[in-house]
Amino acid sequence: MPRVERKVVSGIYRTYIIEYFTSICSSYDGQGNFKGTDWEVEVAKEEYRRLGSIELPSTLILFRANEDLVSKMVDRFRIKFLSAGG
């Protein structure tokens, strides 16, 4: 199966994203690049978006693997950081 790349923009703080991928990867270069069995993830630098007086984190994440694995990884990532306001 060919490798694909999927971009996800996350509102989670980059430090939490780094912790998550560090826990599941087989190698990490300290710069935001992770490798596992048949997959790679690149976590970009954290930026902030302003909505009125509120600043929210915005981090681009690139998932690279075959289509099935990318879909599973994105789903697991989203479930890991699923939250509800209240």
C-alpha positions as CSV (number, residue, x, y, z in Angstrom):
1,M,0.0,0.0,0.0
2,P,1.4,3.5,-0.9
3,R,2.4,5.9,1.9
4,V,0.1,8.9,2.4
5,E,0.5,12.1,4.4
6,R,-2.4,13.6,6.5
7,K,-2.3,17.0,8.1
8,V,-4.0,17.6,11.4
9,V,-4.1,21.0,13.1
10,S,-4.5,20.5,16.8
11,G,-5.5,22.9,19.6
12,I,-3.6,20.8,22.2
13,Y,-0.4,22.2,23.6
14,R,2.7,20.9,21.8
15,T,4.2,19.6,25.0
16,Y,1.3,17.2,25.5
17,I,1.5,16.1,21.9
18,I,5.3,15.5,22.2
19,E,4.6,13.4,25.4
20,Y,2.0,11.3,23.6
21,F,4.1,10.5,20.5
22,T,7.2,9.9,22.7
23,S,5.2,7.2,24.5
24,I,4.4,5.3,21.3
25,C,7.4,5.8,19.0
26,S,10.5,3.8,18.6
27,S,12.7,6.9,17.9
28,Y,12.5,10.7,18.4
29,D,15.0,13.2,17.2
30,G,14.2,15.9,19.8
31,Q,13.0,18.3,17.1
32,G,9.4,17.0,16.6
33,N,10.1,14.0,14.3
34,F,8.9,10.6,15.5
35,K,9.3,7.2,13.9
36,G,7.5,3.9,14.7
37,T,7.0,0.7,12.9
38,D,5.9,1.7,9.4
39,W,4.9,5.3,10.3
40,E,6.4,8.7,10.8
41,V,4.9,11.8,12.5
42,E,6.2,15.4,12.4
43,V,5.0,17.9,15.0
44,A,5.5,21.5,13.9
45,K,6.3,24.4,16.2
46,E,3.4,25.6,18.3
47,E,1.7,28.8,17.1
48,Y,-1.2,30.7,18.7
49,R,-4.4,31.9,17.3
50,R,-6.2,34.9,18.8
51,L,-10.0,34.9,19.1
52,G,-10.9,38.2,20.7
53,S,-9.0,38.3,23.9
54,I,-8.3,34.5,24.0
55,E,-5.2,32.9,22.6
56,L,-5.4,29.3,21.6
57,P,-2.5,26.9,20.7
58,S,-2.4,25.6,17.2
59,T,0.0,22.9,16.2
60,L,0.3,21.2,12.8
61,I,0.9,17.5,12.9
62,L,1.9,15.5,9.8
63,F,1.1,11.7,9.8
64,R,2.9,9.5,7.2
65,A,2.1,5.8,6.7
66,N,-0.2,3.7,4.6
67,E,-3.8,4.9,4.4
68,D,-5.2,2.4,6.9
69,L,-2.5,3.1,9.5
70,V,-2.8,6.9,9.1
71,S,-6.5,6.7,9.7
72,K,-6.1,4.6,12.8
73,M,-3.3,6.8,14.2
74,V,-5.4,10.0,13.6
75,D,-8.4,8.4,15.3
76,R,-6.4,7.3,18.3
77,F,-4.8,10.7,18.6
78,R,-8.2,12.4,18.5
79,I,-9.6,10.0,21.1
80,K,-6.6,10.5,23.4
81,F,-7.1,14.3,23.5
82,L,-10.9,14.3,23.3
83,S,-12.4,16.7,25.8
84,A,-15.6,18.5,26.6
85,G,-16.0,22.0,27.9
86,G,-18.2,22.9,30.8
